[in-house]
Amino acid sequence: MDMTTLVESLGRACGIDLAFTDGRCTLRFDDAHEVTFEQDGDALLLHGVVGDDTRLADPANLRLLLAASCLGAETDGGALSLWPRTGDVVLWKRYDAFTDYPAFERAVNAFLAQVIHWKGRLDALPAVASGNAGGTGGATGVPGASGPLPGGMIMV
């Protein structure tokens, strides 16, 4: 089914106007959990912020997130990633097709459940002070997130 039609149908089911603007729209569930729907050609990406980078400076926390994200092992097929511009930890999943609206609604509900789960799981991890309260990637340990890259490389 067409992704635009599915998103508009979800909006009607929720009693709101929901439509893509510049290829994306965001729906807030329970006044606490935002899920963004983004067109990617004929596919649909769902993504939602589940935390910030203050927990990633601890290697044990980073290992937990990477292992959980490996091949979607603990994310119902999604992936946990770092949004480098904001320092947000994002759960995302790509969908290439849906057979019908009920399948789409089940997928959205399953993704929302994962967003809620990972928000709680990240909140339970110990935070590490970054000295970079703006959330620009300073605590991530990601090369180039704050400061020069090793070996004279440049970030593009």
N, C-alpha and C positions, 0 to 999 in steps of 0.2 A: 504494500500500500504506500501511497505517497506520504512522505514525512510531514508536509505542510498540512494535509488533511488530518493526519493523526494528532498533531499538536493542537490544531483548532478544535478537534473533537474532545481532546482532554480539557481544554478550556471550557467548552460547553458543559462537560460533565462536572466541572468544578464551579460552574455558575459565573464564569468570568470570560472576558474577551482575551484570548491568548493567540498571538500570531507572531511570526518571525518579523523582526525588524533588522535589516542588514544581516540576515541569515542567522539571527539568534534571538532567544527570548529566555527569561528567567522566571521561575515560579518558586514562591516561598511557601513552604509547608509548615504548618503549626507555628507560624510566626518565628521560626528558628532555623529552618534548614532550606537553603537555596539550592536549587538544581537549575543549571543552565542547559538549554537545548540548543545545539549549534549544528546548522547544516554543513555537511562536508560532501559536496557533490550530491550523489543520490543517497548517501549515508547520513546517519545522525550521531553526533557525539553528545553524551551527557557528561557533565562535570559539576563538581561541587567542592568548595573549600571545606576541609576537615580539620585544619589546624594551621599552626605557623611553624617557622623554622627553629624556634627556641628549644625544641626537643631533639633536634638533629645533630647538635654538637656532641652528644653522648654517643660513642660508637655502638653501644649495645642497643640504643633506640633506633639508630639508623639501620643496623643489621636486622632488627625485628621488622621494620617497614619494608626493607628490600626483600627479605625472605617471604613476607606475606604477599608481596606484589608479584613475585616471580611466577610467571605463567598464570597469574590470576588465582594462585593457590588459596588465598584466604580473602579474596576480594570479589568472589563470584564472577571471575573473568575480567574484572576491571584492573586498573593500574593506579598505583600511588606515585605521584610525581611532585616535583618542586617547581612552582611558578617563579622563575628567577627575578622577575621585575618586582614582585611583591613579597617574596619569602613565604608565600602560602603553600601548604601541602594540599594537593588537589587529588581527589579520586576522580577518575574518568573512565569511560567505557564507550566503545564504538559499536554501533548497530548498523548492519548493512541492509536489513530488511525485516519487515514484520508481516506475518500472514494476514492479520486482521487487528481491529482495535483492541479486543481483549488481550491479545498477545503483547501489544504495545503497553497497555495499562499495567499488566503484570511485570513487564520489564522496568517500567518507571518505578513501581512500588518496590521491586527488588533492589533497584539502584538506590532509592531513598533509604531503604533499610540499611544498606551498606554505608551510606553517608552518615547516618545516625550512629551506627556501630563504630566507625572509625573516628568520629568526633569524640566519642566517649573513650575509646582506646587511647587516642593521642592525649586527651586531657588527663588521663591517668598516668602517663609517663612523666618522669621528672624533667622539669624545664632546666635549662642551663642558661645563665645570664649571658647575653651576647654583647652588651654595651652598644647595641645598635637597635634601639627600640623602634625604629621606623620600619622594621620588617623588610630589609632589603637584601637579605641573604647572608648577613654577616656571621651568623652562628652556624651556618650549614657545613662549613668545611669544604664546600664546593670551590674548587680552584677558580679564581677570578670573581667570585661572588662579592668579595670586598678586598680590593688590593690587586697587585699584579699577578699574572699567571706565571707558573714555573717555566723555566727554560726560554724566557723571552717571547712566549706565545701571546697572541692577542685574541680577545673575545670579540666575535662579530655578532 
